[in-house]
Amino acid sequence: MLKKLAAGVALMALVAGSAHAAEEVEVLHWWTAGGEAAALNVLKDNLAGQGVGWKDMPVAGGSGVQAMTALRARVTAGDAPTAVQMLGFDIKDWSAMGVLGDLNELAQKENWDMVVPAALQEFSKHDGKWIAAPVNVHSTNWLWINKAAFDKAGGKAPETFDDLLKMLDAFKAQGIVPLAHGGQPWQDGTLWEAVVLSLGGMEFYQKAVIEADPAALGGDKMKEVFEAMSKLRAYFDPNFSGRDWNLSSAMVIEGKAGAQQMGDWAKGEFLRAGQKPGTDFVCIRFPGTQGSVLFNSDQFVMFDIGEGEERSAQLKMAAAVMDPAFQSSFNVVKGSVPARVDVADTAFDDCGKKGMQDLADASKTGNLAGSLAHGHAQPSAVKSAIFDVVTQHLNGQITTDEAVKRLPEAVAAAQ
């Protein structure tokens, strides 16, 4: 505990020593793909209209792993950015160090407590105080399908995992890559958590992923999950290893692949390519997960930089992020849904409307849970331990039996 406190004090001193231009926010983020960058411009333009400059610090890499590495280097060097895009448990880790700015006065003034779902507030607050402004809610258990290939395969949405395999077989018969996948640990984890939910349901997902129950992690149902992952692996193309997620989206957009399992940020790539849902592509919940939502929420945290014009710029950014009009315009472009429940779905396309309704329904029925792959189910050490086993298995480095044995061991060692 003393070590942690000492580290927190040291970090506070380093952050306090950071220097930034007046009325400017330096923003560390990982929104570097085309659709993501377009969405970010909505926020930049909003702030520019208020006279607040934007200094960009993009760090490529989905799920923010590389961004958090870059952030640690910046803070250690005494040069923390003013605002940082963060997810779930990363927010908890940084807030525990005492280096984040307090947004509580602004949050109370603007009534954030009443418009942000409780599941998000779990990550937006520390010791009852707001320390982050949520910009959106993403969900990860989606399947994106090329419409032309879908129609050739019969045009019927698969409802079960076995139905999915039949559709992938039909894509293979068409001579295209059945399932576009990028072989990066976070992408492997995103696919794995969808399969866990598909085959085990929300109760099993809660046990295995949220609670990290050893019996669930090493039992027969988990063996079934890993066997299913091996089946899906057979539908990848030989060049999947290391591929960025947006390049897999491009394969589906261009008709080179039939489908991609990915979070709803993928929709931004389809829209940017001029495609329309229902006409050029199809969006469905990953087969077997209908009625359930695995979520993650991009939030912006502000580092504690004291008072003055820099602090004023931070508060303007936080207020801009939470503005209902911005929440609508940003998420329409991004592919996600608003973090506020009072935003109308009028401007959203069919996939967006479905996402908003799914989120509302899942929240009411108790079928809303945090995504492991995107930092909302377990701390980063446990997440990384699970990634290691999942990726080794998917790449054929360990057998299914070895994976089922290693998974609970790896989680226990990381806890």
C-alpha beads as a LAMMPS data file, in Angstrom:
LAMMPS data file: protein, C-alpha beads

415 atoms
414 bonds

1 atom types
1 bond types

-500.0 500.0 xlo xhi
-500.0 500.0 ylo yhi
-500.0 500.0 zlo zhi

Masses

1 110.0

Atoms # bond

1 1 1 0.000 0.000 0.000
2 1 1 2.841 2.418 0.915
3 1 1 4.494 1.683 -2.423
4 1 1 1.262 2.460 -4.256
5 1 1 0.789 5.710 -2.328
6 1 1 4.372 6.728 -2.973
7 1 1 3.934 6.029 -6.669
8 1 1 0.750 8.077 -6.694
9 1 1 2.461 11.019 -5.000
10 1 1 5.351 10.833 -7.440
11 1 1 2.980 10.763 -10.393
12 1 1 1.049 13.746 -9.038
13 1 1 4.273 15.713 -8.836
14 1 1 5.176 14.757 -12.375
15 1 1 1.739 15.655 -13.720
16 1 1 1.774 18.974 -11.888
17 1 1 5.048 19.769 -13.627
18 1 1 3.552 19.307 -17.093
19 1 1 3.246 22.395 -19.244
20 1 1 0.604 22.902 -21.929
21 1 1 -0.559 25.808 -24.035
22 1 1 -3.442 27.920 -22.732
23 1 1 -6.901 27.067 -24.083
24 1 1 -5.581 23.934 -25.716
25 1 1 -6.114 20.273 -25.009
26 1 1 -3.498 17.690 -25.893
27 1 1 -5.411 14.477 -26.434
28 1 1 -3.926 10.968 -26.377
29 1 1 -6.165 8.494 -28.206
30 1 1 -6.104 5.471 -30.510
31 1 1 -8.757 6.520 -32.995
32 1 1 -6.563 6.317 -36.083
33 1 1 -8.683 4.288 -38.545
34 1 1 -10.590 6.292 -41.164
35 1 1 -14.054 6.039 -39.622
36 1 1 -12.690 6.716 -36.149
37 1 1 -10.690 9.759 -37.268
38 1 1 -13.785 11.150 -38.985
39 1 1 -15.763 10.803 -35.765
40 1 1 -13.020 12.498 -33.765
41 1 1 -13.163 15.499 -36.090
42 1 1 -16.690 16.159 -34.790
43 1 1 -15.225 16.782 -31.332
44 1 1 -12.310 18.818 -32.682
45 1 1 -14.690 21.097 -34.592
46 1 1 -16.929 21.494 -31.541
47 1 1 -14.008 22.657 -29.423
48 1 1 -12.600 24.882 -32.170
49 1 1 -15.922 26.721 -32.127
50 1 1 -15.271 27.500 -28.458
51 1 1 -11.748 28.722 -29.114
52 1 1 -10.079 25.615 -27.707
53 1 1 -7.112 24.270 -29.678
54 1 1 -6.478 20.558 -30.210
55 1 1 -3.034 18.994 -30.082
56 1 1 -3.297 15.467 -31.405
57 1 1 -1.408 12.517 -29.919
58 1 1 -2.661 9.435 -31.791
59 1 1 -1.310 5.991 -30.868
60 1 1 -2.442 3.286 -33.294
61 1 1 -3.693 -0.032 -31.945
62 1 1 -7.198 -1.191 -31.123
63 1 1 -8.282 -1.619 -27.475
64 1 1 -5.760 0.983 -26.280
65 1 1 -2.959 -1.333 -25.135
66 1 1 -0.276 0.631 -26.995
67 1 1 -1.842 3.931 -25.929
68 1 1 -1.587 3.042 -22.245
69 1 1 2.073 2.127 -22.743
70 1 1 2.676 5.520 -24.345
71 1 1 0.776 7.243 -21.530
72 1 1 2.911 5.641 -18.831
73 1 1 6.026 6.869 -20.621
74 1 1 4.648 10.406 -20.853
75 1 1 3.602 10.562 -17.195
76 1 1 6.912 9.105 -16.018
77 1 1 8.682 11.815 -18.018
78 1 1 6.605 14.491 -16.260
79 1 1 4.711 15.408 -19.420
80 1 1 1.175 14.037 -19.082
81 1 1 -1.341 14.964 -21.794
82 1 1 -4.326 17.023 -20.665
83 1 1 -6.900 14.470 -21.809
84 1 1 -6.706 10.744 -22.521
85 1 1 -9.075 8.252 -24.100
86 1 1 -9.443 5.341 -21.661
87 1 1 -11.423 2.182 -21.088
88 1 1 -12.851 0.549 -17.985
89 1 1 -10.250 -0.864 -15.660
90 1 1 -7.541 1.436 -17.016
91 1 1 -9.623 4.335 -15.676
92 1 1 -9.876 2.590 -12.305
93 1 1 -6.117 2.026 -12.185
94 1 1 -5.224 5.652 -12.978
95 1 1 -7.884 7.143 -10.701
96 1 1 -6.559 5.071 -7.786
97 1 1 -3.217 6.842 -8.233
98 1 1 -4.835 10.204 -7.533
99 1 1 -3.598 11.898 -10.701
100 1 1 -6.893 12.563 -12.489
101 1 1 -8.871 15.803 -12.478
102 1 1 -12.169 16.160 -10.605
103 1 1 -15.174 16.639 -12.924
104 1 1 -17.770 16.424 -10.155
105 1 1 -18.820 20.079 -10.117
106 1 1 -19.463 20.046 -13.870
107 1 1 -21.214 16.658 -13.657
108 1 1 -23.557 17.868 -10.911
109 1 1 -24.303 21.095 -12.761
110 1 1 -25.187 19.154 -15.924
111 1 1 -26.945 16.269 -14.117
112 1 1 -24.798 13.443 -15.500
113 1 1 -25.997 11.096 -12.753
114 1 1 -29.483 11.017 -14.237
115 1 1 -28.554 10.427 -17.883
116 1 1 -25.608 7.995 -17.813
117 1 1 -26.379 4.276 -17.216
118 1 1 -25.208 2.907 -13.867
119 1 1 -23.039 0.293 -15.618
120 1 1 -20.986 3.127 -17.155
121 1 1 -20.852 5.182 -13.976
122 1 1 -19.054 2.245 -12.374
123 1 1 -16.060 3.285 -14.483
124 1 1 -16.703 7.046 -14.723
125 1 1 -16.439 7.665 -10.973
126 1 1 -13.871 7.181 -8.230
127 1 1 -14.907 7.401 -4.583
128 1 1 -18.278 8.738 -5.706
129 1 1 -16.791 11.568 -7.779
130 1 1 -16.834 11.912 -11.560
131 1 1 -13.353 11.604 -13.045
132 1 1 -14.252 10.736 -16.667
133 1 1 -16.704 11.837 -19.363
134 1 1 -18.121 8.886 -21.358
135 1 1 -18.406 9.637 -25.058
136 1 1 -20.179 6.484 -26.215
137 1 1 -21.200 2.899 -25.581
138 1 1 -19.801 0.261 -27.905
139 1 1 -20.899 -3.328 -27.986
140 1 1 -18.616 -6.083 -29.173
141 1 1 -20.900 -9.019 -30.026
142 1 1 -21.711 -8.059 -33.623
143 1 1 -21.299 -9.819 -36.960
144 1 1 -20.804 -7.701 -40.090
145 1 1 -21.755 -9.381 -43.365
146 1 1 -21.315 -8.496 -47.031
147 1 1 -24.879 -8.197 -48.376
148 1 1 -24.200 -9.682 -51.825
149 1 1 -22.497 -12.738 -50.313
150 1 1 -25.250 -12.977 -47.709
151 1 1 -27.942 -13.032 -50.403
152 1 1 -26.089 -15.728 -52.373
153 1 1 -25.888 -17.777 -49.170
154 1 1 -29.667 -17.723 -48.796
155 1 1 -30.236 -14.362 -47.104
156 1 1 -31.242 -15.857 -43.752
157 1 1 -29.527 -14.520 -40.661
158 1 1 -27.881 -17.307 -38.631
159 1 1 -29.429 -17.651 -35.173
160 1 1 -27.121 -20.249 -33.615
161 1 1 -23.426 -21.039 -33.748
162 1 1 -24.134 -24.042 -35.972
163 1 1 -26.119 -21.764 -38.307
164 1 1 -23.063 -19.513 -38.465
165 1 1 -20.844 -22.389 -39.567
166 1 1 -23.320 -23.251 -42.339
167 1 1 -23.253 -19.663 -43.591
168 1 1 -19.441 -19.623 -43.509
169 1 1 -19.432 -22.847 -45.528
170 1 1 -21.647 -21.110 -48.099
171 1 1 -19.184 -18.209 -48.286
172 1 1 -16.340 -20.658 -48.789
173 1 1 -18.240 -22.219 -51.686
174 1 1 -18.462 -18.749 -53.253
175 1 1 -14.666 -18.601 -53.363
176 1 1 -14.261 -15.788 -50.844
177 1 1 -12.692 -15.714 -47.374
178 1 1 -15.527 -16.845 -45.099
179 1 1 -14.471 -14.970 -41.943
180 1 1 -12.143 -11.953 -42.036
181 1 1 -10.095 -11.851 -38.852
182 1 1 -7.053 -9.928 -37.681
183 1 1 -4.664 -12.048 -35.643
184 1 1 -3.930 -9.651 -32.796
185 1 1 -4.518 -10.653 -29.151
186 1 1 -7.309 -8.142 -28.563
187 1 1 -9.091 -9.273 -31.742
188 1 1 -8.697 -12.922 -30.744
189 1 1 -10.176 -11.974 -27.361
190 1 1 -13.098 -10.130 -28.957
191 1 1 -13.996 -13.223 -30.977
192 1 1 -13.496 -15.521 -27.970
193 1 1 -15.812 -13.550 -25.677
194 1 1 -18.529 -13.628 -28.359
195 1 1 -18.193 -17.414 -28.581
196 1 1 -18.296 -17.722 -24.764
197 1 1 -21.583 -15.789 -24.731
198 1 1 -22.962 -17.636 -27.761
199 1 1 -22.387 -21.139 -26.410
200 1 1 -22.772 -20.510 -22.677
201 1 1 -25.252 -17.654 -22.400
202 1 1 -25.031 -14.674 -20.058
203 1 1 -24.998 -16.775 -16.888
204 1 1 -21.903 -18.654 -18.051
205 1 1 -20.259 -15.457 -19.300
206 1 1 -20.771 -13.875 -15.883
207 1 1 -19.293 -16.908 -14.129
208 1 1 -16.322 -17.438 -16.416
209 1 1 -15.394 -13.911 -17.470
210 1 1 -16.757 -11.438 -14.916
211 1 1 -16.256 -13.622 -11.828
212 1 1 -13.311 -15.634 -13.213
213 1 1 -14.708 -18.757 -11.548
214 1 1 -12.055 -21.519 -11.843
215 1 1 -14.652 -24.243 -12.428
216 1 1 -16.193 -22.293 -15.313
217 1 1 -12.806 -21.401 -16.785
218 1 1 -11.624 -25.014 -16.774
219 1 1 -14.860 -26.950 -17.322
220 1 1 -16.617 -28.773 -20.139
221 1 1 -18.382 -25.676 -21.473
222 1 1 -15.060 -23.864 -21.839
223 1 1 -13.692 -26.865 -23.715
224 1 1 -16.652 -26.488 -26.072
225 1 1 -15.743 -22.820 -26.519
226 1 1 -12.141 -23.597 -27.470
227 1 1 -13.300 -26.354 -29.847
228 1 1 -15.574 -23.777 -31.496
229 1 1 -12.647 -21.359 -31.825
230 1 1 -10.694 -24.055 -33.664
231 1 1 -13.617 -24.475 -36.051
232 1 1 -13.715 -20.743 -36.753
233 1 1 -9.954 -20.688 -37.299
234 1 1 -10.476 -22.948 -40.321
235 1 1 -12.441 -20.145 -42.014
236 1 1 -9.656 -17.521 -41.774
237 1 1 -7.365 -16.739 -44.703
238 1 1 -3.636 -17.609 -44.398
239 1 1 -2.624 -13.947 -44.003
240 1 1 -4.724 -13.131 -40.932
241 1 1 -1.823 -12.904 -38.465
242 1 1 -1.123 -9.338 -37.331
243 1 1 -3.763 -7.760 -39.574
244 1 1 -5.389 -4.572 -38.271
245 1 1 -9.136 -4.798 -37.689
246 1 1 -10.060 -2.125 -40.241
247 1 1 -8.262 -4.072 -42.978
248 1 1 -10.518 -7.034 -42.178
249 1 1 -13.516 -4.693 -42.442
250 1 1 -12.219 -3.608 -45.863
251 1 1 -12.177 -7.246 -46.993
252 1 1 -15.903 -7.509 -46.235
253 1 1 -16.643 -4.096 -47.784
254 1 1 -14.835 -5.081 -51.004
255 1 1 -16.499 -8.504 -51.211
256 1 1 -13.242 -10.360 -50.616
257 1 1 -14.653 -11.812 -47.395
258 1 1 -18.124 -12.781 -46.292
259 1 1 -18.185 -11.640 -42.665
260 1 1 -16.256 -10.123 -39.796
261 1 1 -16.899 -10.487 -36.078
262 1 1 -16.094 -7.112 -34.543
263 1 1 -17.453 -4.395 -32.308
264 1 1 -19.760 -1.743 -33.691
265 1 1 -16.879 0.619 -34.472
266 1 1 -16.550 -1.446 -37.647
267 1 1 -19.710 0.241 -38.941
268 1 1 -17.761 3.485 -39.271
269 1 1 -15.577 1.837 -41.917
270 1 1 -18.608 0.678 -43.907
271 1 1 -20.208 4.125 -43.747
272 1 1 -16.976 5.850 -44.731
273 1 1 -16.853 3.582 -47.795
274 1 1 -20.281 4.901 -48.788
275 1 1 -22.121 1.724 -47.884
276 1 1 -25.603 1.518 -46.410
277 1 1 -26.901 -1.018 -43.858
278 1 1 -29.398 -3.426 -45.371
279 1 1 -28.285 -2.514 -48.888
280 1 1 -24.532 -3.128 -48.938
281 1 1 -23.914 -4.798 -45.584
282 1 1 -25.833 -6.576 -42.851
283 1 1 -25.408 -6.082 -39.111
284 1 1 -26.608 -8.784 -36.715
285 1 1 -25.771 -9.865 -33.203
286 1 1 -23.219 -12.664 -33.167
287 1 1 -25.336 -15.828 -33.535
288 1 1 -26.437 -17.153 -30.151
289 1 1 -26.028 -13.809 -28.370
290 1 1 -29.304 -12.165 -29.354
291 1 1 -30.805 -10.252 -26.424
292 1 1 -27.426 -9.799 -24.720
293 1 1 -24.883 -7.001 -25.016
294 1 1 -21.188 -6.999 -24.183
295 1 1 -20.183 -3.379 -23.819
296 1 1 -17.255 -1.073 -23.554
297 1 1 -17.307 2.688 -23.265
298 1 1 -14.715 5.129 -24.538
299 1 1 -14.261 7.832 -21.949
300 1 1 -12.063 10.884 -21.705
301 1 1 -10.230 11.441 -18.444
302 1 1 -8.577 14.737 -17.592
303 1 1 -5.274 14.738 -15.752
304 1 1 -4.939 16.987 -12.714
305 1 1 -3.111 20.051 -14.015
306 1 1 -4.284 22.586 -11.428
307 1 1 -6.394 25.660 -12.184
308 1 1 -6.106 28.321 -14.866
309 1 1 -6.762 28.409 -18.604
310 1 1 -5.636 24.815 -19.120
311 1 1 -8.205 23.636 -16.596
312 1 1 -10.819 25.778 -18.341
313 1 1 -10.020 24.068 -21.646
314 1 1 -10.358 20.659 -19.993
315 1 1 -13.798 21.471 -18.600
316 1 1 -14.927 22.794 -21.969
317 1 1 -13.847 19.503 -23.532
318 1 1 -15.672 17.444 -20.880
319 1 1 -18.827 19.512 -21.375
320 1 1 -18.527 19.163 -25.161
321 1 1 -18.200 15.376 -24.859
322 1 1 -21.400 15.182 -22.795
323 1 1 -23.437 17.575 -24.939
324 1 1 -26.502 15.653 -26.290
325 1 1 -26.120 17.102 -29.791
326 1 1 -22.475 16.012 -29.887
327 1 1 -23.331 12.559 -28.494
328 1 1 -25.722 12.110 -31.401
329 1 1 -23.520 13.497 -34.200
330 1 1 -20.359 11.753 -32.960
331 1 1 -21.925 8.318 -32.495
332 1 1 -23.738 8.463 -35.825
333 1 1 -20.300 8.673 -37.453
334 1 1 -18.463 6.363 -35.022
335 1 1 -20.881 3.426 -35.177
336 1 1 -21.416 3.378 -31.415
337 1 1 -24.440 4.592 -29.422
338 1 1 -24.666 7.551 -27.016
339 1 1 -23.512 7.273 -23.415
340 1 1 -26.559 9.330 -22.461
341 1 1 -29.961 7.628 -22.371
342 1 1 -31.831 10.840 -23.258
343 1 1 -30.488 11.134 -26.820
344 1 1 -33.058 10.488 -29.573
345 1 1 -32.304 7.840 -32.213
346 1 1 -33.690 9.992 -35.044
347 1 1 -30.345 10.598 -36.759
348 1 1 -29.177 6.974 -36.504
349 1 1 -29.346 4.355 -39.253
350 1 1 -30.952 0.944 -38.803
351 1 1 -27.845 -0.572 -37.191
352 1 1 -27.596 2.375 -34.806
353 1 1 -31.262 2.197 -33.845
354 1 1 -30.877 -1.541 -33.227
355 1 1 -27.792 -0.909 -31.093
356 1 1 -29.615 1.658 -28.961
357 1 1 -32.645 -0.588 -28.494
358 1 1 -30.486 -3.638 -27.724
359 1 1 -28.609 -1.661 -25.072
360 1 1 -31.813 -0.440 -23.434
361 1 1 -33.368 -3.926 -23.457
362 1 1 -30.231 -5.687 -22.168
363 1 1 -29.906 -3.150 -19.373
364 1 1 -33.479 -3.819 -18.256
365 1 1 -33.218 -7.626 -18.421
366 1 1 -29.809 -7.969 -16.762
367 1 1 -28.173 -9.154 -19.984
368 1 1 -25.648 -6.314 -20.129
369 1 1 -22.055 -7.164 -19.216
370 1 1 -18.621 -5.644 -19.686
371 1 1 -16.394 -6.774 -22.544
372 1 1 -13.238 -8.550 -21.419
373 1 1 -11.296 -7.751 -24.584
374 1 1 -12.029 -4.056 -24.201
375 1 1 -11.225 -3.571 -20.553
376 1 1 -14.606 -3.759 -18.841
377 1 1 -14.601 -7.228 -17.291
378 1 1 -11.223 -7.753 -15.611
379 1 1 -8.091 -5.736 -14.729
380 1 1 -5.430 -5.623 -17.441
381 1 1 -3.251 -8.346 -15.877
382 1 1 -6.086 -10.889 -15.960
383 1 1 -7.175 -9.758 -19.410
384 1 1 -3.633 -10.240 -20.729
385 1 1 -3.398 -13.697 -19.142
386 1 1 -6.591 -14.769 -20.915
387 1 1 -5.382 -13.221 -24.194
388 1 1 -2.186 -15.280 -23.992
389 1 1 -4.043 -18.590 -23.716
390 1 1 -6.659 -17.696 -26.325
391 1 1 -4.088 -16.517 -28.880
392 1 1 -1.747 -19.467 -28.332
393 1 1 -4.641 -21.839 -28.852
394 1 1 -5.998 -20.035 -31.904
395 1 1 -2.544 -20.148 -33.497
396 1 1 -2.220 -23.881 -32.844
397 1 1 0.567 -23.514 -30.285
398 1 1 -1.411 -25.396 -27.621
399 1 1 -4.196 -27.955 -27.871
400 1 1 -7.764 -27.463 -26.689
401 1 1 -7.138 -29.669 -23.638
402 1 1 -4.019 -27.650 -22.795
403 1 1 -5.957 -24.389 -23.188
404 1 1 -8.698 -25.521 -20.817
405 1 1 -6.071 -26.565 -18.279
406 1 1 -3.985 -23.399 -18.615
407 1 1 -6.803 -20.837 -18.602
408 1 1 -7.756 -21.043 -14.893
409 1 1 -4.066 -21.350 -13.963
410 1 1 -3.143 -18.246 -15.933
411 1 1 -6.004 -16.240 -14.424
412 1 1 -5.121 -17.313 -10.885
413 1 1 -1.489 -16.324 -11.409
414 1 1 -2.521 -12.876 -12.685
415 1 1 -4.956 -12.082 -9.877

Bonds

1 1 1 2
2 1 2 3
3 1 3 4
4 1 4 5
5 1 5 6
6 1 6 7
7 1 7 8
8 1 8 9
9 1 9 10
10 1 10 11
11 1 11 12
12 1 12 13
13 1 13 14
14 1 14 15
15 1 15 16
16 1 16 17
17 1 17 18
18 1 18 19
19 1 19 20
20 1 20 21
21 1 21 22
22 1 22 23
23 1 23 24
24 1 24 25
25 1 25 26
26 1 26 27
27 1 27 28
28 1 28 29
29 1 29 30
30 1 30 31
31 1 31 32
32 1 32 33
33 1 33 34
34 1 34 35
35 1 35 36
36 1 36 37
37 1 37 38
38 1 38 39
39 1 39 40
40 1 40 41
41 1 41 42
42 1 42 43
43 1 43 44
44 1 44 45
45 1 45 46
46 1 46 47
47 1 47 48
48 1 48 49
49 1 49 50
50 1 50 51
51 1 51 52
52 1 52 53
53 1 53 54
54 1 54 55
55 1 55 56
56 1 56 57
57 1 57 58
58 1 58 59
59 1 59 60
60 1 60 61
61 1 61 62
62 1 62 63
63 1 63 64
64 1 64 65
65 1 65 66
66 1 66 67
67 1 67 68
68 1 68 69
69 1 69 70
70 1 70 71
71 1 71 72
72 1 72 73
73 1 73 74
74 1 74 75
75 1 75 76
76 1 76 77
77 1 77 78
78 1 78 79
79 1 79 80
80 1 80 81
81 1 81 82
82 1 82 83
83 1 83 84
84 1 84 85
85 1 85 86
86 1 86 87
87 1 87 88
88 1 88 89
89 1 89 90
90 1 90 91
91 1 91 92
92 1 92 93
93 1 93 94
94 1 94 95
95 1 95 96
96 1 96 97
97 1 97 98
98 1 98 99
99 1 99 100
100 1 100 101
101 1 101 102
102 1 102 103
103 1 103 104
104 1 104 105
105 1 105 106
106 1 106 107
107 1 107 108
108 1 108 109
109 1 109 110
110 1 110 111
111 1 111 112
112 1 112 113
113 1 113 114
114 1 114 115
115 1 115 116
116 1 116 117
117 1 117 118
118 1 118 119
119 1 119 120
120 1 120 121
121 1 121 122
122 1 122 123
123 1 123 124
124 1 124 125
125 1 125 126
126 1 126 127
127 1 127 128
128 1 128 129
129 1 129 130
130 1 130 131
131 1 131 132
132 1 132 133
133 1 133 134
134 1 134 135
135 1 135 136
136 1 136 137
137 1 137 138
138 1 138 139
139 1 139 140
140 1 140 141
141 1 141 142
142 1 142 143
143 1 143 144
144 1 144 145
145 1 145 146
146 1 146 147
147 1 147 148
148 1 148 149
149 1 149 150
150 1 150 151
151 1 151 152
152 1 152 153
153 1 153 154
154 1 154 155
155 1 155 156
156 1 156 157
157 1 157 158
158 1 158 159
159 1 159 160
160 1 160 161
161 1 161 162
162 1 162 163
163 1 163 164
164 1 164 165
165 1 165 166
166 1 166 167
167 1 167 168
168 1 168 169
169 1 169 170
170 1 170 171
171 1 171 172
172 1 172 173
173 1 173 174
174 1 174 175
175 1 175 176
176 1 176 177
177 1 177 178
178 1 178 179
179 1 179 180
180 1 180 181
181 1 181 182
182 1 182 183
183 1 183 184
184 1 184 185
185 1 185 186
186 1 186 187
187 1 187 188
188 1 188 189
189 1 189 190
190 1 190 191
191 1 191 192
192 1 192 193
193 1 193 194
194 1 194 195
195 1 195 196
196 1 196 197
197 1 197 198
198 1 198 199
199 1 199 200
200 1 200 201
201 1 201 202
202 1 202 203
203 1 203 204
204 1 204 205
205 1 205 206
206 1 206 207
207 1 207 208
208 1 208 209
209 1 209 210
210 1 210 211
211 1 211 212
212 1 212 213
213 1 213 214
214 1 214 215
215 1 215 216
216 1 216 217
217 1 217 218
218 1 218 219
219 1 219 220
220 1 220 221
221 1 221 222
222 1 222 223
223 1 223 224
224 1 224 225
225 1 225 226
226 1 226 227
227 1 227 228
228 1 228 229
229 1 229 230
230 1 230 231
231 1 231 232
232 1 232 233
233 1 233 234
234 1 234 235
235 1 235 236
236 1 236 237
237 1 237 238
238 1 238 239
239 1 239 240
240 1 240 241
241 1 241 242
242 1 242 243
243 1 243 244
244 1 244 245
245 1 245 246
246 1 246 247
247 1 247 248
248 1 248 249
249 1 249 250
250 1 250 251
251 1 251 252
252 1 252 253
253 1 253 254
254 1 254 255
255 1 255 256
256 1 256 257
257 1 257 258
258 1 258 259
259 1 259 260
260 1 260 261
261 1 261 262
262 1 262 263
263 1 263 264
264 1 264 265
265 1 265 266
266 1 266 267
267 1 267 268
268 1 268 269
269 1 269 270
270 1 270 271
271 1 271 272
272 1 272 273
273 1 273 274
274 1 274 275
275 1 275 276
276 1 276 277
277 1 277 278
278 1 278 279
279 1 279 280
280 1 280 281
281 1 281 282
282 1 282 283
283 1 283 284
284 1 284 285
285 1 285 286
286 1 286 287
287 1 287 288
288 1 288 289
289 1 289 290
290 1 290 291
291 1 291 292
292 1 292 293
293 1 293 294
294 1 294 295
295 1 295 296
296 1 296 297
297 1 297 298
298 1 298 299
299 1 299 300
300 1 300 301
301 1 301 302
302 1 302 303
303 1 303 304
304 1 304 305
305 1 305 306
306 1 306 307
307 1 307 308
308 1 308 309
309 1 309 310
310 1 310 311
311 1 311 312
312 1 312 313
313 1 313 314
314 1 314 315
315 1 315 316
316 1 316 317
317 1 317 318
318 1 318 319
319 1 319 320
320 1 320 321
321 1 321 322
322 1 322 323
323 1 323 324
324 1 324 325
325 1 325 326
326 1 326 327
327 1 327 328
328 1 328 329
329 1 329 330
330 1 330 331
331 1 331 332
332 1 332 333
333 1 333 334
334 1 334 335
335 1 335 336
336 1 336 337
337 1 337 338
338 1 338 339
339 1 339 340
340 1 340 341
341 1 341 342
342 1 342 343
343 1 343 344
344 1 344 345
345 1 345 346
346 1 346 347
347 1 347 348
348 1 348 349
349 1 349 350
350 1 350 351
351 1 351 352
352 1 352 353
353 1 353 354
354 1 354 355
355 1 355 356
356 1 356 357
357 1 357 358
358 1 358 359
359 1 359 360
360 1 360 361
361 1 361 362
362 1 362 363
363 1 363 364
364 1 364 365
365 1 365 366
366 1 366 367
367 1 367 368
368 1 368 369
369 1 369 370
370 1 370 371
371 1 371 372
372 1 372 373
373 1 373 374
374 1 374 375
375 1 375 376
376 1 376 377
377 1 377 378
378 1 378 379
379 1 379 380
380 1 380 381
381 1 381 382
382 1 382 383
383 1 383 384
384 1 384 385
385 1 385 386
386 1 386 387
387 1 387 388
388 1 388 389
389 1 389 390
390 1 390 391
391 1 391 392
392 1 392 393
393 1 393 394
394 1 394 395
395 1 395 396
396 1 396 397
397 1 397 398
398 1 398 399
399 1 399 400
400 1 400 401
401 1 401 402
402 1 402 403
403 1 403 404
404 1 404 405
405 1 405 406
406 1 406 407
407 1 407 408
408 1 408 409
409 1 409 410
410 1 410 411
411 1 411 412
412 1 412 413
413 1 413 414
414 1 414 415
